[in-house]
Amino acid sequence: MHEQELPKDLTMQAQVPQNITSQELIINAKKQFSEFIERRYRWALSLAFALDEINHNQILLPNVTLGFLIYDSCLALERTIKCTLWILTEKGGCVPNYHCQIPSSLAAIIGETGSTKSMSMATLLGLYRYPQVSYFASSPLLSDKNQFPSFLRTIPSDTVQAQGMAQMVLYFGWTWVGLLSTEDAYGEIGAQIVKEELLRFGACIAFHETIPVVPSTKKTNQIIEVVLRSSANAIVLFSSEPYIQPILDGLSRRNVTGKVWIASEAWSTSPSVSIQQFARLLSGSIGFAIYEGKMPGFKKFLLKIHPFTSTEDIFVHLFWETAFNCQWPTPEDSHTRDSGATRVPCTGAEKLEDYNSPYFGESNLRVSFNVYNAVYAIAYALQNMHSCVPGKGPFINNTCADIWDFKPWQLLHYMKMVRFRHKMGEEMYFDNNGNPPAVYDIINWHLKPDGNINYVKIGRFDSRAPKGQEMHINISAIQWNMQSTEVPHSVCSKSCPAGYRKLLQKGQPICCFNCLPCAEEEISNVTDSTNCWPCPHDQKPNEKRSDCVPKRIEFLSYQEGLGTSLAAVAIFYSIITAAILCVFIKNQDTPIAKANHRELSFLLLGALLMSFFCSLLFIGYPHPITCLLRQPAFGVIFVLCVSCVLGKTIMVVIAFSVTKPNSNLKGWMGPRVPIVTVSACTLPQVLICATWLLLCPPFPEKNMKLKTGTIIWQCNDCSDVALWCMLGYMGFLACISFLVAFFARKLPDSFNEAKWITFSMLVFLSVWLSFIPGYLSTQGKYTVAVEVFAIISSSAGILICIFFPKCYIMLLRPDMNTREQLLEKPTGKSKKIKAI
């Protein structure tokens, strides 16, 4: 056949609620209907407009004219199935598996609106692989290509919408959410996905009530009571518009306000819901809406509609009556919804330019834009089929399909592969499940001063964006219920602040809980924490137990008053000791310096000087070297001091004993006795300390258990046995020295040093006996301070008691610093002894 002999028409069967024709269109529609819905009439006009554009497009499908037939299902499942069979058989009677006319030029089917009706259609059409494109059926079940192999749609699946609605609920911090859904495929599946998403992210469902498809007063009242009793202020309403009106009407009569309604796309922009009657109840609602598109020239196309010129459009008279509230005088020319009403006669002189309706123009093009894209998707698929190069086709043996005589499955192949940019400049395509890119507008219902509702776009949800960035909302543009600008709260229990943890209420959902403060040593630094946890070992909780702060580090520091005072006293006595040593060196040849072995005095003064300096090792930051040296150095130096004192005491005893007749101690008056005494007494302490350092040397450590919230920097002595052995041996020598000096205190002499040694040892023993309970009862730096005080005070006691009397004579009473004075008896009874 030559090209001029081929038919030039291809027909798309559009399963939409109303039927319409133009000069290029064929009408086959029923006239039985109960009401005229302008919104759905515009959907049909969108289809006609898209076909008109394509037929006048010289690039897309040139020399090919597209037309369509419209079948009205009247929202009835039975009629949906019947209309589908009419389409397939192309005859008034339904004869399955037969074409009762010439080979069909049917290209594809556009429809249905509802998911349940679309499933029934898709079941039949899938058997023949006829492409079916729905513009409003969003049930996730329709994504199953095993059941519905030829079904595609230009509206996203409810799976994405439900997930997006759950994300939006969580975005505003609503964790106590009510849920209403219809008892159909749309409501049940959508609500289930919303519920799963909310529960997965820790939110709770305060209630879930299903709205009956068949109106029930009892069920409606029950739902109203549940909403009234619930403390949930955020309510997700996943339903189609016809079924929710009884619920909204009952709630409106009860003056319910303060609730935030989260609307699904099925009613978020519905004119039958956004009326003044429900404005007070639903103002502030937030909803997902079908992506709003642009159809340039659509308004101009609509203005061409007129009852006198659009003679093939059987709905134009109904539209005219609805738009201008008039009635055509001839019953055969019009069919009114209220035939008993008295209206102004329609003349045809009315002007559409003066008709003000949100659904008669180029605004709010959502479902209409989906219809528009469905038509273009079929057209582009036909264009791709028509452009196939023979020998490079997608079918067997690389063949192409004939656009004038193709099989349904051949067009279905091109439909699945179609990809084009629509009027908004965004790419349109179908994925493997027949779904388009999921893009939604997020709208907010603003209450206008005249009591009407205005839809304000406040954001967008785009599933193609990276995870976590799908949703964008301008919170400042939101007007909440009662025109409030503050985000409402919808929680079962107020959030537990940082420093507290949640304690679930028995028998209640996880969103209902009490707040308990964290334990003393634990924190929680997040809101609504279920647990408290301890801080790291070097940190402690702050006062609110909301964060960990560094623990206070404690040691006896030079920067604090106690450390500074002890260091100043130690240095002061060191200077005094050094001054006394200088005095003794200067007066070393005087009798008072020579008395009782001046070398021992020099050694004792040097040991006392070192003991004062040794106390400084205990003050300041504990370093490994200071920790290693301070206790052994203190022990050896003090034993050296006590040994010198013991040596001096022994020399006093020997000195007075040699004056007795027949004394055998004259040979002990030499310098060897003090040297042997000091060496023999000091050596055991040296051995104790050396063994200590070799076997278990002291080391610095952080003690975090001694004081709560405080790190005590201290020197760990490693071995308490070694420490007390060292102190015990020092005390043992002090006791011996005290006893020897005590027994020698009454020896006759004008300058008997034994009594001063007794006083010094008494002070020494008193200090160290009081040191033991003080050392054991204090903690941290105060333990160190007690030891430093004991070192300084005991050393000062020896210094003062033994050397101050001698310095007094040397500096203030030089007349007494003579041999005669030393040998004179205080009682007047002279008894001369040999000067030492």
C-alpha positions in Angstrom: 0.0 0.0 0.0 1.1 3.5 -0.7 1.4 6.0 2.0 -1.5 8.1 0.8 -3.7 5.1 1.1 -2.9 4.5 4.8 -5.2 5.8 7.5 -4.0 9.0 9.2 -5.7 8.7 12.6 -4.5 7.1 15.8 -6.8 7.0 18.8 -6.1 7.2 22.5 -8.9 6.0 24.7 -9.1 8.3 27.7 -10.7 6.8 30.8 -11.7 10.0 32.5 -14.8 11.1 34.4 -16.4 13.3 31.7 -16.3 13.2 27.9 -15.5 16.0 25.4 -15.0 16.4 21.7 -13.7 19.0 19.3 -13.7 19.1 15.6 -10.9 16.4 15.5 -12.4 14.3 18.3 -14.9 11.4 18.4 -17.4 11.2 21.1 -18.7 8.0 22.7 -19.9 8.7 26.2 -22.9 8.0 28.4 -25.1 10.9 29.5 -26.1 9.4 32.8 -24.4 11.2 35.7 -25.4 12.7 39.0 -23.3 15.9 39.2 -21.0 18.0 37.2 -17.4 18.4 38.7 -15.6 21.3 37.1 -12.2 20.1 38.3 -12.5 16.8 36.4 -13.9 18.5 33.4 -10.7 20.4 33.2 -8.7 17.1 33.2 -10.6 16.1 30.1 -9.9 19.6 28.6 -6.2 19.1 29.4 -6.2 15.9 27.3 -7.9 17.7 24.4 -5.4 20.6 24.7 -2.4 18.3 24.6 -3.8 16.5 21.5 -4.5 19.9 19.9 -0.9 21.0 20.5 0.6 17.7 19.2 -1.6 17.7 16.1 -0.4 21.3 15.3 3.2 20.4 16.0 5.2 20.0 12.7 8.1 18.3 14.5 6.3 15.8 16.7 4.4 13.2 14.7 4.1 15.2 11.5 1.3 14.0 9.1 -0.2 12.0 12.0 -3.5 13.0 13.6 -4.2 11.9 17.1 -7.8 11.6 18.4 -9.5 10.0 21.4 -12.7 8.5 22.8 -13.9 9.2 26.3 -15.7 6.7 28.5 -17.2 7.8 31.8 -16.9 5.3 34.6 -18.9 7.5 37.0 -16.5 6.4 39.8 -18.1 2.9 39.7 -15.9 -0.2 39.5 -18.6 -2.1 37.4 -18.6 0.7 34.8 -14.8 0.8 34.8 -14.7 -2.9 33.8 -17.5 -2.5 31.2 -15.8 0.6 29.7 -12.5 -1.3 29.4 -14.3 -4.1 27.5 -15.9 -1.6 25.2 -12.5 -0.2 24.4 -11.1 -3.6 23.7 -13.9 -4.9 21.5 -14.7 -1.5 19.9 -18.4 -2.3 19.9 -21.4 -1.5 22.1 -21.6 -5.1 23.3 -18.8 -6.5 25.3 -17.2 -9.5 23.5 -13.9 -10.5 25.2 -11.0 -11.6 22.9 -12.7 -10.2 19.8 -12.4 -7.1 17.7 -15.8 -6.5 16.2 -14.6 -3.8 13.8 -11.8 -3.2 11.4 -8.3 -3.5 12.7 -8.0 -1.1 15.6 -6.1 2.1 15.5 -6.1 2.2 19.3 -2.7 3.4 20.6 -3.1 3.5 24.4 -5.5 4.0 27.3 -5.2 7.0 29.7 -6.8 6.4 33.1 -8.2 5.6 35.6 -8.3 8.0 38.5 -8.7 5.7 41.5 -6.2 2.9 42.3 -8.7 0.2 42.8 -10.5 0.9 39.5 -7.1 1.2 37.8 -6.1 -2.3 39.0 -9.2 -3.8 37.5 -8.5 -2.1 34.2 -4.8 -3.0 34.3 -5.7 -6.7 34.9 -7.6 -6.8 31.7 -5.3 -4.6 29.6 -2.2 -6.4 30.8 -3.5 -9.6 29.2 -3.2 -7.8 25.8 -0.2 -5.7 26.7 -2.1 -2.5 25.9 -0.2 0.5 27.3 -2.2 2.1 30.2 -1.1 5.4 31.6 -2.9 6.7 34.7 -2.6 10.3 35.9 -4.1 9.8 39.4 -3.8 6.1 40.5 -0.9 6.1 43.0 -1.2 2.7 44.8 2.2 1.0 45.3 0.5 -2.3 44.2 0.4 -1.0 40.7 4.2 -1.1 40.6 4.1 -4.9 40.5 4.9 -5.6 36.8 4.1 -9.3 37.3 0.4 -8.4 37.9 0.2 -5.3 35.9 2.8 -5.6 33.1 1.4 -2.8 30.8 0.6 -0.2 33.5 2.4 3.1 33.7 1.6 6.4 35.4 2.5 10.0 35.5 1.8 10.4 39.2 4.4 9.0 41.7 3.8 5.9 43.7 2.3 6.4 47.2 5.4 4.7 48.6 7.4 7.8 48.0 4.6 10.1 49.2 4.1 8.1 52.4 7.8 8.1 53.1 7.9 11.8 52.5 4.9 12.5 54.7 6.6 10.6 57.5 9.8 12.5 57.0 7.9 15.8 57.2 6.2 14.8 60.4 9.6 14.0 62.0 11.0 17.2 60.5 8.8 19.2 62.7 9.5 17.0 65.8 6.0 15.5 66.0 6.4 12.1 67.7 2.8 11.6 68.8 0.8 11.3 65.6 -2.8 10.4 64.8 -3.6 8.5 61.6 -6.8 8.4 59.5 -7.1 6.4 56.3 -9.8 5.1 54.0 -10.7 1.5 53.7 -9.4 1.1 50.2 -6.1 0.3 48.5 -5.1 3.9 48.5 -5.6 4.6 52.2 -4.7 1.2 53.6 -1.3 0.9 51.8 -0.4 4.5 52.2 -1.2 4.6 55.9 0.7 1.4 56.5 3.9 2.9 54.9 3.5 6.1 56.9 3.1 4.1 60.1 6.1 1.9 59.4 8.3 4.9 58.6 7.2 6.8 61.7 7.7 3.7 64.0 11.1 3.1 62.4 12.3 6.5 63.4 11.0 6.4 66.9 7.6 8.2 66.5 4.4 6.7 67.9 0.9 6.3 66.6 -1.6 7.8 69.0 -4.5 6.3 67.1 -5.2 4.8 63.7 -8.8 4.9 62.5 -10.1 3.8 59.1 -12.7 5.8 57.3 -15.4 3.6 55.6 -15.9 3.9 51.9 -19.6 3.4 52.4 -20.8 6.2 54.8 -21.5 5.1 58.3 -22.8 7.5 60.9 -21.7 5.2 63.8 -18.2 4.8 62.5 -18.0 8.6 61.7 -19.0 9.5 65.2 -16.5 7.0 66.7 -13.7 8.6 64.7 -14.7 12.1 65.8 -14.6 11.0 69.4 -11.2 9.4 69.1 -9.8 12.6 67.5 -11.4 14.8 70.3 -10.0 12.6 73.1 -6.5 12.3 71.7 -3.7 14.5 72.8 -2.1 14.2 69.4 -2.0 17.6 67.6 -0.6 16.2 64.3 -3.0 14.0 62.3 -2.1 12.4 59.1 -5.1 12.1 56.8 -4.4 9.6 54.0 -7.6 9.5 52.1 -9.4 10.6 49.0 -11.6 13.7 49.1 -15.1 12.3 49.0 -14.7 10.1 52.1 -13.4 12.6 54.5 -16.1 15.2 54.3 -18.4 13.6 57.0 -15.5 13.5 59.4 -14.5 17.1 58.7 -18.1 18.2 59.0 -18.5 16.6 62.4 -15.2 18.0 63.7 -16.1 21.4 62.4 -19.4 21.4 64.3 -17.5 20.6 67.5 -15.3 23.7 66.9 -12.1 21.6 66.9 -9.0 23.8 66.4 -5.3 23.6 67.2 -4.8 20.4 65.2 -2.3 20.2 62.3 -3.6 18.1 59.5 -1.1 16.4 57.2 -2.8 15.9 53.9 -2.1 13.4 51.2 -2.1 14.6 47.6 -5.6 13.2 47.0 -7.2 16.0 49.0 -4.5 18.5 49.7 -5.7 20.8 46.9 -9.3 19.6 46.7 -11.9 22.4 46.2 -14.6 20.4 47.8 -12.7 20.4 51.1 -11.1 23.8 51.1 -14.3 25.7 51.7 -15.3 28.2 54.3 -17.2 25.6 56.3 -13.9 23.8 57.1 -11.5 26.8 57.0 -11.3 27.2 60.7 -10.7 23.5 61.2 -8.2 23.0 58.4 -6.3 26.3 58.3 -2.6 25.6 58.8 -2.8 22.2 57.2 0.4 20.9 55.5 0.1 18.6 52.6 1.9 16.8 49.8 0.5 18.0 46.4 1.1 16.8 42.9 3.9 18.7 41.2 2.4 21.9 39.8 3.2 22.3 36.1 2.7 25.0 33.5 0.7 24.6 30.3 1.3 27.8 28.2 -1.7 28.6 26.1 -4.1 26.5 28.1 -6.1 29.5 29.2 -6.5 30.6 25.6 -7.7 27.1 24.7 -10.3 27.2 27.5 -11.7 30.5 26.4 -12.5 29.0 23.0 -15.1 26.8 24.6 -18.7 27.8 23.8 -22.0 26.0 23.6 -22.6 27.4 20.1 -19.2 26.5 18.6 -18.2 23.3 20.6 -21.2 21.4 19.3 -19.7 18.0 19.8 -18.9 18.6 23.5 -21.9 17.3 25.3 -20.5 18.7 28.6 -20.1 22.3 27.6 -23.8 23.1 28.4 -23.4 21.6 31.9 -20.2 23.6 32.4 -22.0 26.7 31.2 -24.8 26.2 33.6 -22.4 25.6 36.5 -20.1 28.5 35.6 -22.8 31.2 35.2 -25.6 29.7 37.4 -28.1 29.7 34.6 -30.2 27.1 32.8 -30.7 26.4 29.2 -34.3 26.7 28.3 -34.4 23.5 26.1 -34.1 20.3 28.2 -32.7 18.4 25.2 -29.7 20.8 25.2 -28.9 20.6 28.9 -29.0 18.3 31.8 -29.0 20.0 35.2 -28.3 18.6 38.6 -31.2 20.4 40.1 -34.0 20.5 37.6 -36.5 21.8 40.1 -34.5 25.0 40.8 -35.4 28.3 39.1 -32.5 29.8 37.4 -31.7 32.6 35.0 -31.9 31.4 31.4 -28.6 30.8 29.7 -28.2 33.0 26.6 -24.7 32.2 25.4 -23.7 35.8 25.6 -22.0 35.2 28.9 -18.2 35.7 28.7 -15.7 33.2 30.0 -13.3 36.1 30.6 -15.5 37.2 33.5 -15.6 33.7 35.0 -13.5 33.6 38.1 -12.6 30.0 39.2 -9.4 28.5 40.5 -10.1 25.5 38.2 -10.6 27.5 35.0 -7.3 28.8 34.0 -3.5 28.2 34.0 -3.1 28.0 37.8 -3.1 25.0 40.1 -2.3 22.7 37.2 -1.5 19.5 39.1 -3.6 16.5 37.9 -4.2 18.4 34.7 -0.5 18.5 34.1 -0.3 14.7 34.7 -2.9 14.2 32.0 -0.9 16.5 29.8 2.3 14.5 30.4 0.5 11.2 29.8 -0.6 12.3 26.3 2.9 13.6 25.5 4.5 10.4 26.7 2.3 8.4 24.3 3.1 10.8 21.5 6.8 10.6 22.1 6.7 6.9 22.2 4.8 6.9 18.8 7.4 9.3 17.5 10.3 7.0 18.5 8.4 4.1 16.9 7.9 6.1 13.7 11.6 7.1 13.7 12.8 3.5 13.8 15.4 2.8 11.2 14.8 -0.6 9.4 17.4 -3.1 10.3 18.1 -1.4 13.6 14.9 -2.0 15.3 14.4 -3.4 18.8 12.4 -6.4 17.8 13.2 -9.8 16.3 15.8 -9.6 13.5 16.2 -5.9 14.3 12.8 -5.1 12.8 10.7 -2.0 13.4 7.0 -1.6 14.2 4.7 0.0 11.6 3.1 3.0 13.2 0.0 2.4 11.1 -0.3 -1.2 12.1 1.5 -2.1 15.3 0.9 -4.5 18.2 0.1 -3.1 21.6 3.2 -4.7 23.1 5.4 -2.9 20.5 4.1 0.5 21.6 4.5 -0.7 25.3 8.2 -1.3 24.6 8.6 2.3 23.4 6.5 3.6 26.3 8.9 2.0 28.8 11.9 3.6 27.0 10.4 7.0 26.4 12.3 10.0 27.8 11.6 13.6 27.1 11.5 17.0 28.8 8.1 18.5 29.6 7.1 22.1 29.5 8.7 22.8 32.9 12.1 21.7 31.5 12.4 18.6 33.7 12.9 15.1 32.3 10.0 12.8 32.1 10.4 9.0 32.0 9.2 5.8 33.5 11.3 3.5 35.7 11.3 -0.3 35.7 8.1 -0.2 37.7 6.4 2.2 35.4 6.7 5.1 37.8 7.7 8.7 36.9 10.3 10.8 38.9 8.7 11.4 42.3 8.4 15.2 42.8 5.9 16.8 45.2 5.1 20.3 46.2 4.6 20.9 49.9 1.7 23.3 50.5 0.3 25.1 53.5 -3.3 26.2 53.9 -3.5 29.9 54.7 -6.7 31.4 56.0 -7.5 34.6 54.1 -9.3 37.5 55.7 -12.5 36.7 53.7 -12.5 33.2 55.3 -11.3 31.3 52.2 -8.3 29.0 51.9 -5.2 29.9 49.9 -2.7 27.2 49.0 0.8 28.5 49.6 3.8 26.5 48.3 6.3 26.2 51.2 8.6 23.6 50.0 9.4 20.6 47.8 10.1 16.9 48.1 12.3 15.4 45.3 13.2 11.7 45.7 15.9 12.2 43.1 18.0 14.3 45.5 20.7 12.7 47.6 19.5 10.9 50.7 18.7 13.3 53.5 18.3 16.2 51.1 15.0 15.3 49.5 12.9 17.8 51.5 13.2 21.5 51.5 10.8 23.6 53.6 10.6 27.3 54.3 9.4 27.3 57.9 9.0 31.1 58.0 6.4 30.9 55.2 4.1 28.5 57.2 0.9 29.8 58.8 -0.3 27.3 61.5 -3.8 26.8 62.7 -5.4 30.0 64.1 -2.8 31.9 62.1 0.0 31.1 64.7 3.6 31.3 63.5 5.0 29.0 66.2 5.5 25.4 65.4 2.9 23.3 67.3 3.9 20.5 69.6 2.6 17.0 69.2 4.2 14.7 71.8 3.0 12.2 74.3 5.6 13.4 76.9 7.8 16.5 76.9 11.3 15.8 75.8 13.9 14.9 78.4 16.6 17.6 78.4 20.3 16.7 78.5 21.2 15.4 81.9 18.1 13.2 82.0 17.1 9.8 80.6 13.8 8.4 79.5 12.0 5.9 81.7 9.2 4.3 79.7 5.7 4.3 81.2 4.5 0.8 81.8 1.9 -0.3 79.2 2.4 2.8 77.1 4.1 3.4 73.7 7.8 4.3 73.7 6.9 8.0 73.2 5.2 8.1 76.6 7.9 8.3 79.3 9.1 10.0 82.5 12.4 11.9 82.8 14.9 10.8 85.4 18.1 12.6 86.2 21.3 10.8 85.4 23.3 9.2 88.2 26.0 11.2 90.0 28.8 9.9 87.8 26.9 9.8 84.5 25.7 12.2 81.8 23.4 12.4 78.8 24.2 15.1 76.3 21.3 14.6 73.9 17.6 15.2 74.2 15.4 12.2 74.9 18.3 10.0 75.7 17.4 6.5 76.7 20.6 5.9 78.7 23.1 7.8 80.7 26.8 6.9 80.3 29.9 7.6 82.4 32.5 10.2 81.4 36.0 9.3 80.3 38.3 8.6 83.2 39.9 12.0 83.1 36.6 13.9 83.0 33.6 14.4 85.2 29.9 15.4 84.7 29.1 19.1 85.0 26.4 20.4 87.4 23.6 19.7 85.0 25.1 16.3 84.1 24.8 17.3 80.4 28.4 17.2 79.5 31.8 16.0 80.6 34.3 18.5 81.8 37.9 18.0 82.7 38.4 16.9 86.3 40.1 19.3 88.6 43.7 18.3 89.0 44.9 18.4 92.5 48.5 18.5 93.9 50.4 20.6 96.4 51.3 23.5 94.1 53.5 26.5 94.6 50.7 28.6 93.1 48.3 27.9 96.0 48.5 29.4 99.5 49.3 26.2 101.3 52.1 25.2 99.0 53.5 28.8 99.0 53.4 29.0 102.8 55.2 25.7 103.3 57.8 26.5 100.7 58.4 30.0 102.3 58.8 28.4 105.7 61.2 25.8 104.4 63.3 28.4 102.6 63.2 30.7 105.7 64.6 27.9 107.9 67.1 27.0 105.2 68.4 30.5 105.4 68.5 30.4 109.2 70.4 27.1 109.0 72.8 28.5 106.6 73.3 31.6 108.7 74.0 29.4 111.8 76.4 27.3 109.9 78.3 30.5 108.9 78.3 31.6 112.5 79.7 28.3 113.6 82.3 28.3 110.9 83.4 31.8 111.9 83.5 30.9 115.5 84.7 27.4 115.1 87.8 27.9 117.3 85.8 29.2 120.2 85.2 26.9 123.2 81.4 26.8 122.6 82.0 25.6 119.0 84.6 23.1 120.1 82.4 21.7 122.9 80.8 18.4 122.1 82.5 17.8 118.7 82.2 20.7 116.3 82.5 18.4 113.3 79.3 16.7 114.3 77.7 20.2 114.6 78.8 21.1 111.1 77.5 17.7 109.8 74.2 18.2 111.6 73.7 21.7 110.3 74.4 20.5 106.8 71.9 17.6 107.2 69.3 20.1 108.6 69.9 22.4 105.6 69.4 19.4 103.3 66.2 18.4 105.1 64.7 21.8 104.6 65.5 21.7 100.9 64.3 18.1 100.8 60.8 19.3 101.8 60.6 21.3 98.6 60.7 18.0 96.6 57.2 17.3 98.0 55.8 20.6 96.6 55.0 21.1 92.9 54.0 18.9 90.0 55.0 15.3 90.6 57.7 14.3 88.2 59.3 10.9 87.9 62.6 12.1 89.3 61.1 13.9 92.3 58.8 11.0 93.1 61.8 8.7 92.9 64.0 10.8 95.2 61.9 12.6 97.7 61.0 9.8 100.2 64.4 8.1 100.2 66.2 11.4 100.4 64.0 12.5 103.3 64.6 9.2 105.0 68.3 9.1 104.7 68.8 12.8 105.5 66.6 12.6 108.6 68.4 9.5 109.8 71.6 11.4 109.3 70.3 14.2 111.5 69.2 11.8 114.2 72.5 9.9 114.0 74.4 13.2 114.5 72.2 14.0 117.4 72.7 10.5 118.8 76.4 10.9 118.3 76.5 14.2 120.1 74.4 12.7 123.0 76.8 9.8 123.3 79.8 12.2 123.3 78.2 14.1 126.1 77.7 11.0 128.1 81.3 9.9 127.4 82.6 13.4 128.3 81.1 13.3 131.7 81.9 9.7 132.3 85.6 10.1 131.8 85.8 12.5 134.8 84.9 9.6 137.1 87.7 7.8 138.8 88.8 4.6 137.2 86.8 5.3 134.1 87.5 3.1 131.1 86.0 5.5 128.6 89.0 7.7 128.1 89.8 5.8 124.9 86.4 6.6 123.4 87.1 10.3 123.4 88.6 10.4 120.0 86.9 11.3 116.7 86.3 7.7 115.7 83.3 7.3 118.0 81.0 9.9 116.3 82.1 8.8 112.9 81.3 5.2 113.6 78.1 6.1 115.3 76.8 8.3 112.4 77.9 5.8 109.8 76.5 2.7 111.6 73.2 4.4 112.2 72.8 5.8 108.7 73.9 2.7 106.8 70.7 0.6 107.5 68.5 3.4 106.3 70.6 3.7 103.1 70.2 0.0 102.6 66.4 0.2 103.2 66.0 3.0 100.7 68.3 1.4 98.1 66.3 -1.9 98.3 63.1 0.1 98.0 64.3 1.9 94.8 65.6 -1.3 93.2 62.6 -3.5 93.9 59.7 -1.0 93.7 60.6 2.5 92.9 58.0 5.2 93.5 56.4 6.8 90.4 53.8 9.6 89.6 50.2 8.6 89.0 46.7 10.0 88.6 44.5 8.9 91.4 40.9 9.2 90.2 39.3 7.1 92.8 40.3 9.0 95.9 38.1 12.0 95.4 35.0 12.2 93.2 35.5 14.6 90.3 39.1 15.2 91.1 42.4 13.9 89.6 45.0 13.7 92.4 48.4 13.9 90.9 50.5 12.1 93.5 53.6 10.0 93.9 52.8 6.4 94.3 55.3 5.1 96.9 54.8 1.6 95.4 55.6 -0.1 98.6 53.9 0.9 101.9 56.1 -1.7 103.7 59.3 0.1 102.5 57.9 3.5 103.6 56.9 2.4 107.1 60.2 0.5 107.5 62.0 3.7 106.6 59.9 5.8 109.0 60.1 3.1 111.7 63.8 3.0 111.6 64.0 6.8 111.8 61.7 6.7 114.8 63.7 4.0 116.4 66.9 6.1 116.3 65.0 9.1 117.6 63.7 7.1 120.6 67.3 5.9 121.4 68.7 9.4 121.1 65.9 10.7 123.3 66.4 8.1 125.9 70.2 8.7 126.0 69.8 12.4 126.1 67.1 12.1 128.8 69.3 10.1 131.1 72.2 12.5 130.5 70.2 15.7 131.1 71.2 16.0 134.8 74.9 15.6 134.2 76.7 18.5 136.0 78.1 21.2 133.8 77.6 24.9 133.1 76.7 24.0 129.6 75.2 20.6 129.4 74.0 20.0 125.8 72.1 16.9 126.8 69.1 18.7 128.0 68.7 20.6 124.7 69.1 17.4 122.8 66.3 16.0 125.0 64.1 18.9 124.1 64.9 18.5 120.4 64.1 14.8 120.4 61.0 15.4 122.4 59.8 17.8 119.7 60.9 15.4 117.0 59.0 12.5 118.5 55.9 14.6 119.2 55.8 15.8 115.6 56.2 12.4 114.1 53.8 10.7 116.5 51.2 13.2 115.5 52.2 12.8 111.9 51.0 9.2 111.7 47.2 9.8 112.4 47.4 13.0 110.3 49.0 11.2 107.4 46.5 8.4 107.5 43.4 10.6 107.8 44.1 13.1 105.0 43.8 12.8 101.3 45.5 14.2 98.2 47.6 17.2 98.6 46.8 17.5 102.3 48.6 14.2 102.9 51.7 15.7 101.3 51.3 18.9 103.2 51.2 17.0 106.5 54.5 15.3 105.6 56.1 18.5 104.6 54.9 20.2 107.8 56.4 17.3 109.8 59.7 17.5 108.0 60.0 21.3 108.5 58.7 21.3 112.1 60.9 18.4 113.3 64.0 19.9 111.6 63.2 23.3 113.0 62.8 21.7 116.5 66.3 20.2 116.3 67.7 23.4 114.9 66.2 25.6 117.5 66.8 23.4 120.6 70.4 22.5 119.8 71.8 25.5 118.0 69.9 28.6 119.2 71.4 28.6 122.7 74.9 28.3 121.3 74.3 31.1 118.8 73.0 33.2 121.6 76.3 32.9 123.5 78.4 33.3 120.3 76.6 36.4 119.2 75.2 38.1 122.3 77.2 36.8 125.2 80.8 36.4 124.0 81.9 36.8 127.6 80.4 33.4 128.3 82.2 31.8 125.3 85.3 31.0 127.4 86.8 27.8 128.7 86.4 28.9 132.3 82.7 29.4 131.8 82.2 26.0 130.2 84.1 24.3 133.1 82.4 26.3 135.9 79.6 24.6 137.9 76.3 26.5 138.1 76.0 25.6 141.8 79.3 27.2 142.7 80.9 23.9 143.4 83.7 23.8 141.0 84.6 20.6 139.3 86.9 21.0 136.5 86.8 18.8 133.5 89.0 18.6 130.5 87.7 20.6 127.7 86.6 18.6 124.7 
